[in-house]
Amino acid sequence: MPHVIIEHSADVAQEVDLAALCDAVFDALTAHPEVPDPAALKVRTIACAAHRGGTTPDSFAHATLLLLPGRDAETKADMTQTILDALAAILPRTGSLSVNLADLDPAYVKRAL
């Protein structure tokens, strides 16, 4: 934990290697003091084949950061800005970049080997 899910327009995959995109966000967050254990971080992408937005270019990448509850607003803002900075560095020509954060429900469960 945490998880980062990056939804993006299909053309983003033509602009950047998606593994490199995951690596950029992963590396940025593992440098953050709130992510002391890199093994707990998961980053993945989801391509959106169809979308409509108001920007020119019409491309987008939107990251959702999922965290266990307990962090203050300042820490959350710093973590989302860290992700936005990583996205902006690797996707300089993408029309819209955004990041949202959600606290997971206390009933969240997982299994790891």
N, C-alpha and C positions, 0 to 999 in steps of 0.2 A: 504494500500500500504505500504510496498513492498510485492512482491510475490516471493516464492522460489519453483521451480519445480525440483524435484530430480528424474531423470531417472536412472534406475538401472537394472542390470541383474537380472533375476528371482531368482538366488541362493542367492542374498542378503537377501531376505525374510526368508531364512532358517538360516541365520547368526544372524539376529536381528529382533525384532518386529518392523514393519514399523511405528507403532504409536510412539514407543520410538525413532525411527530415526527422525520423524517429531518433537517430543518434544525436542530432543537434539539441532536441528537447531533452532527451535523457541526460546528456552531458551537462546541460545548463542546470537542470534540477538536482542532479547528484552533487553539484557544487554548492547547493543551497543548504544552510545549516538545518533546515527542517526535514531533510532527507538524508539521515545519517547512514542508512543501509541501502546501497544501490540495488541489492537483490530484491528489495521490496517494491521497487518502482517498475511499472509496466507502461509502455507507450505503444499505441497502435493507431493506424489510420483507417478511415472508411471513405471510399470514393463515392461521390454523389453523381450519378450519371446524368440526372436532370436537375436543374435548379434555375432560379431566376433571381437576379439581384439588381440593384440600382446603380452599381459602380461601373466605371469604365477603366480598366477592363472588368469584365463580369466574373472574374475568377475570385475564389475565396478559400480561406482556411479558417476553421473555427475549432479551437481546442476547448475541451471540457476537462477540468481537473477535479477528480473525485478524491476526497480526503475523509479520514475518520474525524469525527467531531473533536473540538477542543482547542483549535487555534484562534487567536484573536484576529480582528479585522485587519490590522496593520500587517501581520504575517501573511494573511491570505492575499492581500493586495500586492505584497512583495513577490509572492510566489507566482501570481498571475502575470505580473509585469515581467518576471524572469522568462516565462513561457512566451509572452508576446515579443520580447526582445529576441529570443531565439528564432521565432517564426520570421520576424522581420529581417533578420540577418540572412536567412537561407532562402526566403521568398520575397526578394525586393520588388518584384514586378507583379505580385499578386494584388488584385484590386481591393480586397477586404480581408483584414486579419482581425480576429477577435478571440477572447478567452473568457470563459465562464468557470465558476467554481461551485461545486456542490458538496455539502457534507453528506456522507453516507449515513443511512439509518443505523442506529445502534444494533439492529438485528442482522446487520451484514455478517455473512459467514464466508469462509473460504476453505479451500483445501490446497495444500502445497506439498509436493514430495520433498 
